[in-house]
């Protein structure tokens, strides 16, 4: 393929992990120095199939990636007069080569498009690119006195992680407010922890390492002012709040804000409101992601242009694909793939990848915009039963 695009130029989109392809899938292309040449080539070669496409500039750099339900129609739309002053017109003005890769379905093209944007980062693509509001994880951990903190890449040593969420600054502010609300420490790891029930050979009177204990926003585990059990109870309360099992702390803050406003203590009410806003923001964001994950664990068999494909979706992510079983061989492969994805011991690939949440929300948005596609989904148990029936019918036919 490198011969087609010049030495050292673009040689393909790269492997498609969702389809289990470790080499670049085959692509086709048209080249031209003008709009007329490109349009003529597309009319001759562009297929009426779903897929992804890319625009290359005169230096054979990928400047844009898109997806299409019908490649031919979408690519030819770039040459309409109405698009010349829009973004599409600016893209095509810099384009000298158009490449495309057919996919089995529009859904497959949508997932492939996101993966390619994240991998190649074309300059004309906006969605899916990292920005100043990067996705971060809200982590609870760092013994012996766990607390809440922000991390771009969890290490696996945390008690639990929530997210990811987009917006580091707001997330940091929310984490600070939550540590205050649940009286957890937020000091560096270099600070020594001394719990009240921790025996010392020579008991000493320790002082808190900061003013938070005096302000009532920390239990003071660094100065032996709280027992391990008391501190642990506050940690569990924070987990219950973040997981949506206990909303009482937020309700108490809202009640205190209303009481202050009724007493005309507007400065106090504003201060409480400033505490509530980032906490509510974080709670809402975590709820959206968790809801998207909880509602999307199934096998999806969309209408395909060629051989039917099953998309294995677990907790909102397309973990893999398999050919729909029609005989013994495909039934066996599909059965193995389904068991591997939906068994309890499944190891998540890139579980804390920066763009994992984009994938989850993309899948969720697809089924929200196309509710009729739900009729083509079924549980892992139903898929396994279908594999068994396909294998048995194949054996009977051969006999």
Secondary structure, DSSP 8 states (H G I E B T S, - for coil): -HHHH-TTS---S-EEGGGTEEEE---EEEE-SSHHHHHHHHHHH--SS-EEEEEE-TT--EEEEEEESSHHHHHHHTTSGGGTTSHHHHHHHH-SEEEEEE-SSHHHHHHHHHHHHHHH--TT--TT---SS-EEEEEEE-SSS-EEEEESS--S-SSEEEEEEE-HHHHHHHHHHHHHHTT-----TTS----TT---SS------SSTHHHHTS---GGGT-S-HHHHHHHHHHHHHHHTTS--HHHHHHHHHHHHHHHTT-HHHHHHHHHHHHHHHHHHHHHHHHHHHHHT--EEE----SSS-EEEEEETTEEEEEEE---SHHHHHHHHHHHHHHHSTT---TTTT-TTHHHHHHHHHHHHHH-GGGGGGEE-HHHHHHHHHHHHHHHHHHH-
